[in-house]
Amino acid sequence: MYNNTFGNIFRLTSFGESHGKAIGGVVDGFPAGIIVDEAFIQRELDRRRPGQSALTTARKEADRVEILSGVYEGVSTGCPIGFVVWNANQHSADYDNLKDVFRPSHADYTYTQKYGIRDHRGGGRSSARETISRVVAGALAKLALKHLGITVTAFTSQVGPLQTDNDYTHYDLSLAEENPVRCPDPELARQMSDLILRVKGEGDTVGGTVTCVIRGCPAGLGQPVFGKLHAALGSAMLSINAAKGFEYGQGFGGMEMKGSEQNDIFYNDGGHIALRTNRSGGIQGGISNGEDIYFRVAFKPVATVLTDQPTVDKDGRETIVKARGRHDPCVLPRAVPVVEAMAAMTILDFYLLDRAGRMF
């Protein structure tokens, strides 16, 4: 298996499986001299960890990160930063009935076809538990971006049919962390929570979208033709488990408009070139323009449902599978910090690429 490394200059190589000994990674290309706030990194992991509310899987994991290298007296040295999070609460026996069958819409069949072997315990490498390494690396990227005045904030914008207004500027995004579904609209968050709990009680799952906003990003990040910033963000988001779609700016919603309505008009704001609107989502021609970058990621309903489903076993014989164990009824609340992490890593990587390509 290859392609376990993300990034160009800022690079994360992750390792580990859901029911293995640990999940971890190595971050290369991280700038020297950055204060590495381990408490902040742990808080980011706590936002992703299981068992944080009734809306998530009941698996109990502290997910405590250990920094192994690349940090001296709390400051990055420029050397590779190695880290590990030990798995402690696996219930591997919950998956014994899945050893020889292919769960619908999982990676079981494709992994078996490609490699001839798979770890059926919690999905092995295909498990969303792998995103632990992304959140740690993303937290490091956020610490570096903080020095540049760049912030990355994501929130749950849709669960099933319930959704926020598409204009994120209507909301105080800090309110998203005040409820377990991570939606900045308190009343809508309550409705979303009720829906998730109702679906959970039915043994089923529900999907939705996460919206992400990047503020303070300078103009000039991204490269034509094959290094476009929005393409990199889309690739990063679609690498997340259960992600099924990506749109930036007005995305598909803008297809109902005419070009004269869609265009962002430039004007002179006291000697400073500015835009009257930001329908482009902060990126034009694949290059950041200095406006807020915003995008949405669609996540499918979790494929593991606690009801009987028809399938086949490894020999092609038709059978019935029923999942057991502890699973998320909705991925959205725990996907929010993962989306932020992948966005932060992408922006830092492209910032470093931009600086590497300039003499002045």
Buried (B, 14 or more C-beta within 10 A) or exposed (E): EEEEEBBBBBBBBBBBBBBBEBBBBBBBBBBEEBBBBBEBBBEBBBBBBBBBEEBBBEBEBBBEBEBEEBBEEEEBBBEBBBBBBBBEEBEEEBBEEBEEBBBBBBBBBEBBEEEEEBBBBBBBBBBBBBBBBBBBBBBBBBBBBBEEEBBBBBBBBBBBEBBBEBEBEEBEBEBBEEBBBBBBBEEBBEBBBEBBBEBBEEBBBBBBBBBBBBBBBBEBBBBEEEBBBBBBBBEBBBEBBBBEBBBBBBBEEBEEEEEEEBBBEEEEEEEEEEBEEBBBBBBBEBBBBBBBBBBBBBBBBBBBBBEEBEBBEEEEEEEEBEBBBBBBBBBBBBBBBBBBBBBBBBBBBBBBBBEEEEEE
